[in-house]
Amino acid sequence: MGISNGEKKLDFSQTIICETCGQYGHLEVFMTFTYFSLFFIPILKWKKRFYVKSLCCNRIYSIPEELGKQILHGQQVTLRPEDLHSEGYASSFHNHCQAVRCSNCGYEADTSFVYCPKCGNKL
């Protein structure tokens, strides 16, 4: 039983010409959240926040919650430059190198976890 932070990559990809670096690239959308789990089963999620990562230059953008919810529910969305609010670069916002991979199931968890949130194996 406990409260943890989580992240989920949403089923979304959009090709763009990046306004930051001028390169051709893709946008991916992620949702971060806080959740309460009981015996490693997430029961309740809150503090949902949606952000976009530009794969060409690792720029991170927040997007309005209503757009994030539409993407989460599988609706067709096109992100416009005015929807993207710069949060910095991936290394300063959320460094995926600060994750540990479970040796049992392969799940990538934040380093704050002692046990794998997917299978319960000690990390």
HELIX and SHEET records of a PDB file:
HELIX    1   1 GLU A   65  LEU A   72  1                                   8    
HELIX    2   2 PRO A   81  ASP A   83  5                                   3    
HELIX    3   3 ALA A   90  PHE A   93  1                                   4    
SHEET    1   A 5 GLY A   2  ILE A  17  0                                        
SHEET    2   A 5 TYR A  24  LEU A  38 -1                                        
SHEET    3   A 5 ILE A  41  SER A  54 -1                                        
SHEET    4   A 5 ARG A  59  SER A  62 -1                                        
SHEET    5   A 5 HIS A  85  TYR A  89 -1                                        
SHEET    1   B 2 ALA A  99  ARG A 101  0                                        
SHEET    2   B 2 GLU A 108  ASP A 110 -1                                        
END                                                                             
